[in-house]
Amino acid sequence: MLEKWNRKCAYCGAENVPLEIEHIIPKARHGTSRVSNLTLACRTCNEAKGTKTAEEFGYPDIQKQARIPLRDATLVTATRWKVYNVLEKTGLEVECGTGARTKMNRIRLNLPKDHHFDAICVGASTPDKITLNTNSVLHIKAKGRGSHCRTNLDKYGFPRGYFARQKR
């Protein structure tokens, strides 16, 4: 839900405030609790909306946005649990954490928000003290050398002739 609604109130756009799960078509008007009928709202908007639908409240596009499926998030979650289960079967110690725990550990250790620092803070096994020898990460860009394709292909993908072994 947080990703779908960009971590802000669907009605007023307020960020960094407590958000509540809100029914686009209220339960009092026979709305369901399916994900396609839920959004996030700040308390002020949630109370002001009352038993109106989102459209009646002046936000007709919210229902359309709510119906957009989260295929990417679903795929990532399914993949995550598959990887977890395969690793667990190896007999090695495996730990699984949440984004909230990662954020809590990062704040506790006073680290900036960045992927490489988040990797340090995942899970319950995050140490109480981390010593970093550098404040920067080495970013490397692969530029390649020449062409990896040493042949032409026909329309079916079969090799047709070969390039000379020369670099330009």
JONOR-V365275 format. One record per pair of residues at least 4 apart in sequence whose C-alpha atoms are under 6 Angstrom apart, sorted by the first residue. I is the first residue (numbers start at 1). GAP is how many residues later the second one is. D is the distance in Angstrom with one decimal. If there is no record, write none. Layout:
# JONOR-V365275
I_GAP_D, I_GAP_D
This chain:
# JONOR-V365275
2_4_5.8, 2_5_4.7, 8_5_5.4, 8_6_5.4, 8_7_4.7, 9_4_4.6, 9_5_5.2, 9_31_5.5, 9_32_4.3, 9_33_5.5, 10_30_5.9, 10_31_5.7, 19_21_5.9, 19_22_5.4, 19_23_4.8, 20_20_5.5, 20_21_5.3, 21_18_5.8, 21_19_4.8, 22_16_5.6, 22_17_5.2, 22_18_5.6, 23_14_5.7, 23_15_4.7, 24_13_5.3, 24_14_5.7, 24_29_5.7, 24_30_5.3, 25_6_4.8, 25_28_4.8, 26_5_5.0, 26_25_5.7, 27_4_4.3, 36_30_5.0, 36_31_4.9, 41_5_5.7, 45_4_5.9, 52_4_5.7, 52_5_6.0, 54_5_5.2, 55_4_4.9, 55_5_4.1, 76_4_6.0, 97_25_5.9, 97_26_4.3, 102_19_5.1, 102_20_4.8, 105_16_5.5, 106_5_5.3, 106_15_5.8, 121_5_5.5, 150_12_6.0, 150_13_5.4, 151_10_5.9, 151_11_4.2, 151_12_5.5, 152_7_5.9, 152_8_5.3, 152_9_6.0, 153_4_5.2, 153_5_5.3, 153_6_4.6, 153_7_5.2, 154_4_5.5
